[in-house]
Structures are given as structure tokens and as C-alpha cells.
């Protein structure tokens, strides 16, 4: 058994190497998430808000529709509208109607949002590098490849198939509408 057993005080053997790997991955993701959060939260935003800002910075001046932002999130955010509301109150993002399709709302990052990201770029990069330094470049590349395999196989799992039925598929933004009772016209 690896270090994860000692960290979580596991006394019995894991039921499989896969089980141990999943627990180790979850524990590691939490360690990495907390290290990043310590840097980000000092600036008055959450890691999810930071993720939205980075997505919007990458989108450029055109911005992105809300559902596309949700699809690009590192962690799924069921309350993307509330997340954007908070960022808009902080004047870090701006929402406006799409000139070509008035039904769509586009989100863009504001100059204060860009300044905040610029202030976070170096400290966050330093924190990430410190976490991965012990791997070295070759093992870091190998880790990325292994994690890619895990994520690509996740789409084949029964749990993911059930979940994918309840949310829009990438590239189909705007086609999925929740069922609501329609008011009868009189």
C-alpha cells in the first residue's frame, strides 16, 4: 500500500489497485485545489470564479455565452448564473445581449477582471510549479497522459452515462431546455 493508506489511516488493504488509485487521485486533487485556493482567495474570489475569469480572458473581446462557460469549467458548476452574478457585482465580468441573436447573453471579462488575473498569474504559477517540481518534466508529461486516459474512459462508465443524459452535451449549447409547465393561453 502507498502513502495514501497512512494519510487516511486505512488499516485494511484496499479492495483493488484501482480503488487505491481513485482515493489517491481524490486526495491529491484536494491538496492541489487547496494550494491554489490559498493563493486565489487572498484576492477576494473563489477558485470557481477564478476559473470563469480565465475562461473569459481566453475568449477575448467577443466573450462567451453562459452555457459555453459552464462546459469549459474545470469543475462542473451547476449554479453558473449565480457565479456570474457574483462576478458581475464585483465588476469583474459584464453580460450583454448578443447583437446577432438577442436570445443569447454573452459574458466578457472587464479591465478590473483582467488586472486581477494578471496579479494572480505569477503567484499561482509558482504554487503549481512547487507542487509538481518533484515529478520533473518527463514524469509530469507521463502523469498528464495517464490522467487523460482515465478521463477518456470515464465517458464509458455507467455512472457517467446516467449523468450525461441529464445535461447538455458539448457543442449543443442552447438546444437543451428544462421542461416546464407551459401556461395555457386564453
Steps between C-alpha positions, in 0.01 A plus 500: 500500500615852420508816709127554456429216745697676775353842417141382534587249776387203290566182699361243257631437151322688224255285306707554184786700353236703316326587825829613654576703187160674511540593867855620437382709205218655703732578790760650265236710321391638836859588596555676165162679521572629852846625402353698211210626713743645755647720226172588329281569804741766628373709208134472598382239252440125507679242284184456290477877444867499404431221250220705340729803473772294331248355256376848413851638463571222251179576311613854424284803431220296339422325829307177541142393566424376851456133406831491318674637809339221703623238251859628526517501880762278664243399763134487408314803633124444516443860608683672214248787492552573871875476450480758222267718712767518772775580252285770341433658842877512551527670155727220375267386221235663287199342330326630191261377232657355188444746213440216249269294723317696770408175683865439590682676782874542453741538789828688478776573746541865603826694538490452883457125437802500269706688761401249768608207282828675419564537873425129554695357205847491656410394857272224375759375249756489783263298721424256217868458412590441865245218518626331183873571528577163662362318195731659247391576143497141366289359784268801487438429129439132583256597779304720259480210252379259770236744624387554140441125472295494821281792385452358151384168645265673745258564212469121466401450864133438595503782757610755240245374249219562749629849574548592135129444432410778741721774357570646158776344297796719399432684179124494551466809713162659479322185377432357844217665681362383834143383484261744656126518513377732233230748582181445311415782263150631550 
